[in-house]
Every structure is written in structure tokens, then in C-alpha cells.
């Protein structure tokens, strides 16, 4: 993956535009960028229109800007070598190309919840707020439909990748605590094992348990409107209706 300094420079470029603003005519005329993911015998290449990448990712907008002297801008090849799995970028490529559309049908099992969480982590690195918001909306709907709860391992994964202040971490944390308190027995072993593995996650869990016992909150999976979204890059939210958040 690009160095941290390169990533920071890339992410300093302007806000990501709405997907609707990128027309078919625009991206069909743009050059193809090859995104190389993985290492060794697990390397996979993804050919994607440059306009699609730069419209939705501050990282790609920065490193592919023709105004800089970066190698990526000259060769139209971007290496994400530090990615151990291609699954996360497969989700991102699917979202960009809308083929298939994995976030429209909650019964679609094209991707596991684990691969979607990994895609969320990568989308955060690449500065793709709109994709992050689509992913969190889809996962909330899917968890609700399947009557499942985020596992502590999900919280550990998010925290270990620097996402403990992210809206999705807040969603996963609140949902886990609410379900844990309503069914302690089935999660007791999970709770104890994580306490030994990740002290920060458990401190967050215990804090939320205290908050919930003082004032119960609604099921985070059932909230509607602009909730648990990231708009730090200035991207608009299509979930807002009349400027208010609605709850079921």
C-alpha cells in the first residue's frame, strides 16, 4: 500500500462528489487504472475507470492527480501491496461498477459480514465516505433481518485498525451491549475471552453497559435517517428527509 505520507497527501484533496454526478459518458471516456492488490501468488489486478476512482476516493484522487509527479499518475497503476486479501477490494470494485449491487438486497449473500467489515476498513483508508455509509446501512439492515448481533471480534477488528472513534464502531458497540444485556448467558464466554484479548474494547463495552443501565436506547439496527454515517469528507447524505432523523 502507499506510504503513510502519500496516503495523507492523497486524502487532503477535496471532498468526494456524489455518485450521481459521475455520468456514464464521463467515465467511459476516462482512461483505465489498474489497481494491483495483494502479494506473491495472491496478487489480483482490478481494471477500473479513472473517473470512478477519483470521484469517490480522496486517496485515488490525490495519487492519480495529473498535476503531481507521483508514479501512479504517470503509469495509471496503483499498488495496494500491503492488502493481504483481495476480498475487501472486490467489494469496493463491485460498488463502483454496480455489478452486482450487493447493498440492495439484504437476502443476497454475495459477501460475508466479515468481508464487508474488511471492505469498510479499506474504504476508510481510501477516503470513500459514501461507500462507508452504504456499507453500514446494508449491514444494519442485514443484521436486523437475520436477528444477529455484531460479535466482539468485530469490535476488536475495528479498534485494532484505528476505527474506535468511527460511527460504525459506535453502532457495533451499542448493538452488542444492548443484545448482551438481554441475553447474557449465550455471550458469557465470548465476553470473557475478549476481556483477556483486548482491554480497550472491554473498557468501551463496560462504559456502554453503564450508560445503557442508566438510560436504555433503541435498537441501533432499527434507527433510520442519517445515523452512524461518516461525512467528514463533506459528502452529502441521501438518508436525510426534511432535515430530520426518523425512527421506526
ABEGO torsion letter per residue (X at the ends): XBBAAAAAAAAABBBBBBAAABBAAAAAABBBBBBBBEBEAABBBBBBBAAAAAAABAAAAAAABAABABAAAAAGBBBBAABABAAAAAAAAAAAAGOBBAAABAABAABBAAAAAAAAAAAAAAGBAAAAAAAAAAAAAAAAAAGBBBBAAAAAAAAAAGAAABAAAAAAAAAAAAAAAABAAAAAAAAAAAAAABAAAAAAAAAAAAAAAABBBBBAAABBEBBGBBAAAGBBBAABBGGBBBBX
